[in-house]
Amino acid sequence: MKKIFNFILVLAILFFTFQIGITLLKKSHNIDYSLKISDKKVLIHEEYYKDKQSDYYYFEVTINKIKFVFDKDNTFNKQKKVIDNIRLYEEEDLTCISPVYIKNNNDPEIICNVGKKQYSYTEVKDKYNLKDFVESIDKFDEDKYNLSEKTITGSRNTIYNDHIYDNENILVYEYSSLIKVTSEDYYKINFADYDIYENELGVLIDKYYVIPKYDKKPEYSRLLIIDIEEETTKELEIEEKLSTNIYINGVVKDKLYIFDKSNLIQYEINPKEVSYKIIGNKNINAQYYDGEWHKRNIYDFSNQTLKFKNNYPIKENYVEAFETDKFYYYYNSNNEFYKVYKKNLNKPIFLFAYNDFKEVVVVNDCIYFIDDDTLYRYDDNGLKKILVNKEFQYNYNNIYSVYFK
């Protein structure tokens, strides 16, 4: 009898070990289920997804034929059916929900549709009377949408440091140096002994800022690779010497591609390895990237300024678009900003509209742009000032970059 009991115990341990192993190795699931909220049936489509960059749940919740799309970071140990309840608010053409999960409800969100069009909460919260609904949601943090007027002064910048995240770094180009702005302070990183007014060749790639070493010669013999985290600089010597008639093709998978029109040479720069290689010349032609690599005639690159361009599968007309791990972001000719999940291109989410902006950058699901002398950031917590610099009124092209640790 004891042997049978021990045998069953071993089998049970092996079974549970196997189940835990399966859960730890699981990278995705896809499931549909439903809930009953008052007299309404709520349909829920749930997907779990994990790769090197992301670990999250994606949801489509449908109530009265109105669909809401949203996601949640994985804090559920890859469990299924993680939505336990739905709080619902209805007012004329507005319908809002707040999901209640099986656990970890420390940062509840509100998702809204006007008609059947989904809007960011920041876009509707001041246009409708949501006060009672918001107060009914335990732990909902309305304060995170508040604006701060606290500033510090750094070089030519007035910095709204309370608006800057702890892991956020803003780099401002100041002609012979970079100003690194954080939530706590600012740092100056020099790269030249004289001013270079137009920043045509500086580019941030992951945590490395790459820019030629300017020394008033008719060619560049070195590139500077500035580590933004460590605030150190390394030099990459280019044996062939770069003419001053060079331009950037683009950045693909943390590598920089530049073309030298005078010498008809295309380079691939790897800032992490502080190395380069020639990938195009008169003998082998050059490489073009539009989501895939193609070989193109070398003179296509010398007769024009040929930039790499991605063809995004966005269904709406757009002026400019950007890609992150989960989303495509874009703005249209009406100056309206949207994001759309890669998992559902049929449901764009209206974020905000803005009349006058320039130099748009999207990093880490944050939208940055300049208006007049001010750099703004938009994310799920709304539109906030980051810094003010009078130079932005006159010179704004490639004037700032953003890096998250």
Secondary structure, DSSP 8 states (H G I E B T S, - for coil): -HHHHHHHHHHHHHHHHHHHHHHHH--EEEEEEEEEETTEEEEEEEEEEE-SS-EEEEEEEEETTEEEEEEEE--STT-S--EEEEEEEEETTEEEEEEEESS--SS---EEEETTEEE-HHHHTTTS--HHHHHTSTT--GGGG------EEETTEEE-GGGS-TTEEEEEE-SSEEEEE-SS-EEEEE--SS---S-SS-EEETTEEEEE---SSSEEEEEEEEETTTTEEEEEEEEEEEES-EEEEEEETTEEEEEETTTTEEEEEETTTTEEEEEEBTTTBEEEESSSEEEE-HHHHHSS----------SS--SEEEE-SSEEEEE-TT-EEEEEETT-TT--EEEEE-SS-EEEEEETTEEEEEETTEEEEEETTEEEEEEE-GGGGT--TT-EEEEE-
